[in-house]
Amino acid sequence: MKAWFMSLARRERLMVSVGAGVVALVLLYLVVWLPMASHTARLEQSVAEQQVLKRWMQRSAAEARQLRGRAVVGAGDEGHSLLAVVDETAKQANLGPAVKRIQPDGQDLVRISLEQAPFDDVVTWLAGLQQTQGVSVVDATLDRQSASGLVNARLTLKRAAS
């Protein structure tokens, strides 16, 4: 190869050298620079999207904390007894027919017995009580029934101190 290159005229050697340099630069651009620049642009776009998502999540978390605080404080300020809140929300959750007994246990506890209650409705009702009324489960006994999805439940509920 060197012998061939040296056999070329001076002007031809110069043109071959310049041509090889240009080809090397084009290959360097196509193989190294262009993919790296493209990857960098995708990463910058991804970072920008993640920052937007982070700001949205922070705003949503702050709003959720604010709403949760309002719900719990608002529940205590309504003046309804825990017994009334449990009874009313159970009826709203379509558990009215399943309620067999609700009785107060001291100033801040309520015991409730449910029979043949849909399990999903019970769990949804308890989650709603916690979120909107600040009522938590102190004790729970759930017994599966022969009918699919139904339970008998004995619950002790307590409202969070406000």
Buried (B, 14 or more C-beta within 10 A) or exposed (E): EEEEEEEEEEEEEEEEEEEEEEEEEEEEEEEEEEEEEEEEEEEEEEEEEEEEEEEEEEEEEEEEEEEBEEBBEEBBEEEBEBBEBBBEBBEEBEBEEBBBEBEEBEEEBBBBBBBEBBBEBBEBBBEBBBBBBBBEEBEEEBEEBEEEEBBBBBBBBBBEEE
